[in-house]
Amino acid sequence: MEREIDRRVARTRRTLHEALIRLIKRKGYDALTVQEIIDEADIGRATFYAHYRGKDDLLRGGFERLRGELKAARREARQRERDRPLTFSLAMFEHACVYRDVYRAMLGGQGSMIARNEIRRVLAELVKEDLSEVRNDVAVPRELMLQFVVDTFLTALTWCLEKRPKLAPSEINDMFRHLVTRGIGRAIVASGR
């Protein structure tokens, strides 16, 4: 019985996230209301509030799922590319390619500051893990390196989504890596990676 309840909870949450994504693509995030989300999902208000405190909480829940997917993809990439730093990037560009409309809505004019901050938080966590293996023996503080990599990634991703939508994830990843390794390459090389 408990397993059936867990499946229903998962199905309800998935339905709400899918409704949120469809509405973000159509209207943008800031303009959405909880009523529109529950109407789109065909779920009652009490059910919504049994799972989430509001639309921001629903959005954050989606980013938790994203973090899990990206960490799994990064583990696979690390096994393939043992000596390459910043293994998160290709997995993230591939994810953004699959969900191009969602990323465009979140990072573009229709997105909210909450969405941008959540994307930044997920990225910072992934980058921090990758940079933890880099010796910090240069004059650049690790925190500044982290900020540089996250901002460079977001700039490359936004540019790709807006200006070059046909670019393959591997192509934008190569450009991103080129920019970053030119910027913090000495620190990465110094670490022996």
N, C-alpha and C positions, 0 to 999 in steps of 0.2 A: 504493500500500500504506500509506504513512504517513497519508494522509487517512482511510483506513478505520480505522486505529488511533485517530486523533483522534476519530472519530465514536463508536467504542466507549468511549473514555475519557469523552467527554461523556455518552453514554447511561448508563454506569455511575454517574457522579456525579449525574445527574438522577434516576436510580432511587433512589439512596441518600437524596437530599434529599427526594424525595416520600415515601419510607418514614418518614423523620424527622418530617416534617410530620404525616403520619397518626397516628403514635404520640404526638406532642406533644398533638394534639387529644384523644386517648383517655386518656393517662396523665399528661400534663405532662412537662416536660423532665428534671427532676432524678431522677425515678424510672427513667428509661430506661437500658438497658445496650446496649453495642455488640452483644451477642448478639441482643437483641430487634430491633435495627435491621437486622442482616444477615439475620435470619430473615424479617422483614417484606419486605425487598428481594429475598430469595431470591438472595443473593450470598454467596460464601465469605468467611471471615475474612481469608485472605491477600489477597484482592482488595480488601477494605475497607482494610486497612492499607497496601496499595500506593498508595492515594489519600489517606488521612487518618491522622493520628496517634491520633485518638480521636474521641469524639462531639462534644467541644467544637470541634475542628478542622473537623468536618463542619458544625457550626452556623455557625462563622465563614465558611466557604465560601459558605453560603447568603446571608449578609449582603453578601458581595462582589458576588454577583449582584444583590441588591436595590439596592446602591449604583449599579450600572450602569444598571438600569432607571429609578431615580429621577433620575439625572443626565440621561438621555435625555428623560424626561418634563419635567424642569425646563427643558431647552433649548427644547422646544416652547412651554412656558408663557411663557418669556422673550420669545419672538418675538411672542406674542399680547399680552402685558402688559408692554410695554417700560418703562413708568414705575412699575410696582408693585414694591415691595420684597418680599422673602421669597417668591419664586416657587416655592420647593420645596414649600410647604405643601399646596396643592391636590393636587398629584401624590401626595404622601405620604398624604393622607387618602383619596384614591381607591384607592391601593394597599391601604391598611388595610381599606377597604370590601370589596374583592374577596377579600382573605385575612383576613376578620374573625375567624374561629375561631383562626387561627394567631396573630394579634396579641393576641387575648384571652388565649390560653394563655401567650404569651410575657410579656405585661405584667401579667397577673393573678397569682393565688396559685400557679398551676402553673408559672409561668415561672422561669427561673433568673437569678441575678445576671449571669451571662455574657451571656444573651440581652438583658437590659436594658442592659447596658454596650455591647453591640454596636449596639443600636438608637440609643443615645445618641451613640455614636461616629459613626455614619453621619449622624445629624441634625446633629451639631456641625460636621461637615465641610461639609455643604450650607449651613448657616446662616452659617458663617464666610465662605464664598465670597460669599454675598449681602451680608453686612455689610462685606465688604472695599471695596464701592463707596460705603459711607456715610462721610462725613467725620466724624471723631471730635472735634468741637469743643465738646462738652458735658462736664460734670463727671463723666460716667459712663465708666469704662474699658471698652474694647471687649470684653474678656474677660467682664466682668460682663453686658454686653448679650447676648453669645453664650449664656451660661449661662441668663439670663432667658428668652430666646426658646426654647431647647431645653426647659427645664423647663415653660414655659407650653404648648408644643406637646404634650409628653408628658402633661401634666395634662388638656388638652382631649381628646386621643385616648383616654386611659384612661376619662375620664368618659363620652365618647360610646359607647365599646364596652360599658361596664358599665351605664350608666343610660339611654341614649338610642339603642338599636341601630337604630332606624328613621330616624335623622337622615341626610339626604343629605350627601355629602362637601362640597358647596358651602356648605351651611348651617353645618356645624361650622367650615369654613374661614373663613367670614365672622365667626363668633364669635371664633375664634382671632386673626384680624387685628385685630378691634376691641380685644381685650385687649392685644395687643402694641403696636398703634399708640398706645394710651392710655399705655402704659408707656414706650416708647422713641420715640414719635412725633416728639418735638422733634428727636432726632438724625437721624431719617429725613428729616424735612422740611428740616432744616438742610442736608442733603446735596444738596438739589435734586431728590430722587427722588419 
